[in-house]
Amino acid sequence: MDMPNLNTTHQFDVIIVGSGGAGLSLALSLPEHLNIAVLAKSTLTDASTYYAQGGVAAVLDETDSIQQHIDDTMIAGAHLCELDAVKHTVEGGRPSVDFLLNHGVQFTLDEDEQLHLTREGGHSQRRIIHSADATGKAISTTLVERAREKKNIVIFENYIAIDLITTHKLGHKQQPNRAVGLYALDESNEKVHTFLAPFTALACGGAMKAYLYTSNPDIATGDGIAMAYRAGCRVANMEFNQFHPTCLYHPQARSFLITEAMRGEGAYLRLPDGERFMLRFDERAELAPRDIVARAIDYEIKRLGIRHVWLDITHKPKHFVKEHFPTLYARLLELGIDITQDMIPVVPAAHYTCGGVVVNENSQTDIAGLYAIGETSYTGLHGANRMASNSLLECFVYGMSAAKDIEAKLDQPFESPDVPEWDASQSTNPDEDVVILQNWDELRQTMWNYVGIVRTTKRLQRALHRIEMLKKEITEYYQDYHVSKNLIELRNLVMVSEMIVRCAMQRKESRGLHYTLDYPELSEELRKTVLTPPNFTVETPLVNAEV
């Protein structure tokens, strides 16, 4: 249900920040007598889920097993995955698929009218359900449609969350820290609204806009991770940033991803001379996990001084390619590339944040009443490298788990404290927005050059030095001027970038997505890197132990 903006203070039972698969699975799983607010930074479908081409990993075939999916996930995650989280997620595969089917998502069927299963990197079996090569679009549009039909779900589009409101922030330090809501900017009139509720969920996606080249939509600025950390939540494993191996290299196609399913269906990676080079790096060749493939491509690009490598599926029948990849075929044809007879120029790009806000199997954070779901969270599922199509699965499993946890706590007493309205009396309109643009560009260039696919201690030190200077400038700017969407995002991005660097500096080994020339070997110790905010207090029991 859409609602006109009448007041600047809103009271709900549950506030959900984000309208992707994680946020909407929570909203649609909650009891219908609850009043739910869904805040979308842009339109409802402008979320990472919408752009996902691959699919949802789930054990559905009799030749597959839960244990095989668990084993594949642990291997892809360089054995840094938390086993309880992996089991919880994998066992939630079939219920997640049922959830999607019950809401009307149309998946591709095989000739027997059964769900067609494809295979992607790291998977030992075909277990990816998909909707051709536009699975995210099918899921997102369907769940958005269902959410709009619900009278108890109120949708706020073009609202960007600024900060969480907690009891400790309000000065009630003698009580356990609890989330009571948040402030959010309405872009349409530049007013700041107050949202209050006993339960708040952050489903804001990841932070890969911190990098110069990324497959992510513009909304992926780490807002949920930064807000949770400022509120007092721990954050873990931010050094593990997944670079998708195959993004289109083309001046007219910014951030266009070439699905991993193409390699799953037999596409080869080639050098300019035609050599199929992945066989030199891993016996699984093109089906090796993403960290290995991305690092191999990066190595060859730097070794040969070339701008990209080639992805080749021209050896497959034309009808096969058009049937399996209709979206890619049509889009690349618009750009002058016929994938049935032309190779595709590709490069790695920042794609997925494997770390995030520490949560338990119910998506509960360190702060009572506050949940984090999807790419915003650290569940322990991905370890040092996310396996393909496990991320959408995680959204649905943990969205439904959070709904059950909230429902179980509805009888707990909650009295919202007095919350002041947003005070902008001491700030003024900015004189030069070019400062934001300059700092944004410098931050993303710094992250790309110094904190990319291959790292060194010296590069990380240089990055941290520059980020600390940028953070100081941005903090001063934030304190002096009225908030804007660009300023809120930049404030969050610089904080998350600092987290990435500090976590990377703690890890004295090369594992999964974190590869450093100074520590090229694996450590015998298995551990996650945890950042604890200065205002952290242990009040909410979490199941996540050290790996």
N, C-alpha and C positions, 0 to 999 in steps of 0.2 A: 504494500500500500504506500503510495506516495503522499507526502504531507506538505502543505504550504508552510513557509517559515513565518509563524506568528509571534512566538516568544523566543527569548534567548536562553531560557532555562527549561530543560526537558527532564522529566522523571520517567524511568523505565525499569523493568525488571532485569533486563539483560541488554548490555551495549556490546555490539560487535563492530570492531574496526577492520574493515576489509570485506570485499564482496567476491573473492575468488572461491575456489573449491573448499578451502578450509572454513571460511566464515559462513558460507551458505549451507554447508553440511551441518554446522552447528545450529544455525537458525532454523533449518527445516527438521531437525531432530528434537528440538525442545518442545515441551508441552504447549498446546495451542492456546491455553489460557494465560500464558505469559505475554506481556507487552515487550516487544523486542525492537531495538533500534539497530539498523545496519547503516554504517557510515562508509561511503565510498569516496575516495579521494578524487576520482574522476567520474566516469559513467560506471554502471554496475559491471559491465563486461570488460572494462579496462583493467584487467588483472592478469597476472602471469598464467593462471589456469587457461584463459581464453586462447593464449598463443601456443599452448602445448600441442605439439604435433603427434608425439608418440602414442602413449596410452597409459593404462593402469595395469600394473603387475599383480597377478592373482593366480593362485593354484586352482585350476578348474579342470585340467585334463587328467585322466586316470594314469597316464604315463609319468605325470609329475607328482611331487609330494611337498608337503610343508617343509620337511627337513632339507630337501634340495634347495628350496627357495631361501631358507635360512643360511645354508652353507654358501650359496652364491653371494648373498648379501654380505656375509662376514668376510669372504675373500675379496670382494670388490672394495669393501671398507678397510682393507689392510689390517683386518682383525682388531680394529679399534672400536667396532660397533659394540654396544651394550646388548648382551644376549637377551635379556628380558624384554627390552624394547623391540628387538628384531622379532622375537616370538609373538609378542602382542600384535605387532603390525601385520606380519605374514598370516597369522591366524585370523585376522580381520579381513582378509582378502575377499572371501566369498560373501560375507555380510555387506561389504562395501559395494561389490558388484550388484547385489540384490537391491541395495539402497538406490543405486543409480538407475537400475532397470525399473524399479517401482515408481520412480519419479519421471520415467518416460525417456531417458537418454537412449538414443538410437545408435547401437554399435553395429559394426560390420559383421555380417554372418557368412559362414562358409556354404558350400554347395548342399550341405545337409541341414541348412537353416539353424546351425549351432553357432555360438559366438566364435568368430575367426580369431585365432591366436597367432601372433607374430613373435619374433624373437629379436632381442636387442643385446648390446654389448654387456658382457658379464653374466648373462643368463645361460644356464646349461640346457634349458628347455624353452619351448614356445609357451609363453604364459602372459603375453601382453594383449589384453583386449583393447580394441581401438575402433574409432569411427573414421575409416579410410586413413588419411594423413592429417586430419583436423579434429582429433579427439577432444582437445581442450575446448574448442569452439562449440562442439556438440554438448559437452558437459556444462559449460558456462551458460550458454543461452537457455538450456533447459532448466537449470537450477534457478537462474534469474527469473524465468517465467513463473516457476512455482512460487518463488518468494513474493513476486508482485501479486499473486493471487491470494496470499494469506493476509487476512484482515488484522492479525496481531503483529505483523512485521511492518514497521514503518521505515521507509527508505529515505536516506539523506544523501543525495548525490552532490559531488563537488564540495565536500566537507573534508578538510584535512585536520587530523588530530594534532594538537600542539603538545600537550603534556597530560599525564595522569594526575588525578587528584587522590591523595591518600590521607589517612588519618594522621600519619606522622608529618606530612607536609603541612597539615592544618594545625600542627602544634600539639596534638594529642599523643605525646611520646610515652606516656605512662601506659597506654593501651597497645595491644598487638597492632602492627601495621596492617592496614586493610585498604584495598582500593574502593573508592566510592564513586568514581566516575572520571570525567576528563573534560578538558577544554578543546574546542575545535573551531576552526575558522571556516565560515561560510564564504566561499569565493565569490558568490553572486553579488553580495553587498559589503564584503570585507568586515562583517561583524563576527565577533568571537562569541560562541554559544557555550553554555554549560550543560553537560549531560551527566545525570546522576543515576546510579543503579547499584544494587547490592552485588551484581556480577558484571565484570568487564572482560572481554576477550579480544586479544590482539591477533589479528589474522592478516597482517599487512604485507606479507611477502618478505623477500630478501633485500639485499643491499648491493646488488651488482652494478648499480649505476655509479658506484664508487670508482669504477674503471672506465677508461676512455672508450674501449670497444666492448660492447655487451650485446647479448641477445635479448636482454630484458626490456619490458616496456618502461616508460618514464616514471612510473609510480614506484619502482623498486629502489627506494632510497633509505631503507633500513629504519623506517620510522618506529615500528614496534619495538625493535631491539634497543634503540636509543632511549625511547620513553621508559621502557621497563628498567633499564640500567639506571637511569636518573632517579627512578622511583625506589630503587633499592634491591633489584633482582640480580642474581648472578647470571653471567653469560659465559658460554663455553665454546671451545674449538673454532674460533673465528678465523684461524689461519687456513682452514680448509675451504678454499674458494674454487668451485669447479669451473673449469674453462671447457665449454663445449667444443669438440674438435672441429665441427663443420658448420661454420656460419658462411653465408654467401659473401664472396668478395666482389662487390659491384658498387660503383659510385651512385647508382640510382636506387639502391635497396639497403637502407640502413637497418641493422639489427635483424636481418632475415635469416632464420635458422633452417638448416637442412636436416631433417629428422634422422635420428640414429637408425630408425627402422629401415632406411634405405640401405645401410650397411648390413642390417639384419636380413635383408632380402637379396644380398649378394653383390652390392656395389663395392668397387675397389678404390683405394687411395693410390694415386700415381704422382710421380715427379714429372717435370716437363718433358723428360726423355721417354716417358711411358713406363718407367720402372714401378712395380708394385712394391713399395718400400716397407710396408708394415711387417712383412715377413722377417725382416732383419731385426725387429724390435721385440716381437712377442709371437709365440707359436699360434696364438689365437688370431693373429693378424688384425684385420679390421674390426673383429668382434672382441678385442681386448677392452677392458674398462676404460672409461673416458680419460682418466688421468694419464694412462700410458699412451693412448692415441694422441691426445693433445700435446704431450711432451715430445713425442716423435715428430709430429708436424712442426712444432716450434723449432726443434733441432735442425730439421732439414731446411726450413726457411732461412735460418741463420747461417747454416753451413754453406748453402748455395747462393745466398744473397738474393733470394727470390721473394715475391710479395705474397704468394699463395701456392697451394698444391691443388691437385685436381681430384674430384670425386667422379667416378666413372661407373655408370650402370648401362652403358650402351650395348653391352653383350647380352642383355636380357631382351626378350621379345617386346616389341613396341606395345602390344595390347596389354601385356603384363605390367609394364611401367605405368601406363596411363590408368589402368584399373586400380593399382595399389597406391599411386601417388597423384591423384587428380588435382589437388590443390597446388602442389609443387609444380606439376607439369604446366598448369595454366599460368601461374605467376611467373615462372622462369621464361615461358614463351613470350610473355609481354616484354621481358628484358632482352629478348633476342637469343635465348638459350633453349634449344630443343633437347631435353634431357634424354630422348630416345636415340639421339645421334650425336649430341655434343657433351663433352665433359664439363663438369661444374667447377668453377674456381672457388676454393674454400679456405678459410683461416680459422684458428681458434678464437673464441671470444668469451669473456666472463659470463657465466651462465647461472650458477646456483650457489647459494650460501649454505654450506653444510652445518655450520655452527649456529648459535642463537641463544635465546633465553632458556635457561635450564628449567625443565618441567618434568613432572612424573607421568605415569601412563594415562592419567586423566587430564593432562594438559595444564595442571595446576602449577603456578609459579611459586616463588618464595613468598609472595604477598597474598594474603587471604583475599578471596574474591576476584583475583586476577588470573586469567588464563592466557596462554600463548599457543597458537596452533599453526601448523604448516611450516613454511620456510622461515617464519619469525622465530620458531622454537628450536631448541636442542633437545631432542627426545632420546638420543643415543642410537637411533636407527642407522644413520649414514656413516658413522665412524670417520675415517680419513678420506672417504670418497663415496658419493652417492651412486648407487646403481640405477641405471636407466629405468624410468617408470615406477620406481618406488616412491617418488615424491608425491604424486597424486594419490597413491594409496595411503600414504601417511596422512594427508589432509582429511580423508574421509574417516579413517580409523580413529584418529584423535579428535576430530570434530564430533563424532558420535560418542566417544568416551567422555568428552567434556560435557556434552548434553546430559548424560547419565549422572555425572558428578554434580552438576548444578541442580538437577531435579532432586537428587538425594539430600541437598542442603537447603531446599526451599523453606523448610520449617524452622531453620535457625533464625533467631531474632536478628533484625537489622534495623538500626535507626540512623538515618543519614544525618551527619553533623551539619551545622551551618557552614555553607560554602560560599565564599565571596564571589561576586561576579568578576570577570576578567578586568584588570585595572590597566588601562593604557594611558592614564593621565600624565605620566612622566615621560612618555615617548612622543616622537614627532614623525612626520613623514620623511622618508629618506631623501637626501638631496641627490644622490647618484647611485642608481641601481647597478651601474657598471661594476661596482665593487663586488657585488654578488656574482656576476658573470665571470669576472676575473678569477675570483677565489675558487669557483666551481671548476673552471677549466684547469687551473693549476693543481687542484686536488686530484682530479681524475688522471691528469698526465703523470703526476708523481706516483700514484698507485700503479699505473700501467707500467711505468719504466722501472720501478724499484720493488714492487710487491706482486710481480706477475707469476708466470708459470715456473720460471727458474729464479731463485733468490740467492742472495748472499747476506752475510751479517752486515757488511758495510752498506749495502743498498738499503737494508731495513733501518739502519741507524740514520741514514740520510733522509729516508722517508719520514721517520718519526720526528726528526728535527723540524722539517718543513711543515708537517701536520700540526705540531704544537704551535708554531707561529701562526698558521692559518686559523687554528682553533681560537687563539687569543683574539685575533682580529674579528672573527665571526661572532664570538661571545660579546665583544664590545658593541658591535653593530646591532646584535639582537637586543641588547639592553637599552639602546638609545632610540631605536626606531620602531614604528608600527610593524607588526608581523605581516608577512606575505607568504604565499605558498613557496616561492623560491627560497626565501630566507629560512623557513621552517625545514625544508628539505636539506638545505646546505648545512644547517646546524646539526641535523641528524647524521648526514653523510660524513662530516668531519669526525664526529664522535665514533661512528662505526669503523671508519678507516683507521683511527687510532687503535681500536680494539683488534682489528685484523693484524696490525703491525706488532702490537704488544704480545698477542698470542703467538705469532710467528717467531718472535725473538725468544720466547720461552721454550720452543720445541727444538732441541738440539739433535735432530735426526732428519732424515728424509723419509716421509711416509705418505703414501697416497698422493693427495693434491698438494702437499707441502714438500717441495723439493728445493734443497739448498746445497750449493756447491761446497759450502764449508763443512757440512755434516751429511755426506752422501749415503751413509749406511743407516740401516734400521737400528734403533735402540732395542735392547732386550726388555726395557720397561714399557708396559702398556698403560698409558694414562691420558686423560683429557686435560686440556689447558683451561683453567677456570679463572675468570676475572671477577673479583668481588668488589662491588662498589663501596665507597667509604661509609655509606649509610645502611649497610647490610645488617640485618638482624635475623637470627634463625627462629622463626615462629611457625612456619608451615612445614610439616614433615614431608620430605621427598623420598621417592624410592630409588632415585638414581644414586648409586654408589660410584666410587672410583672404578674405572675400567680395570 
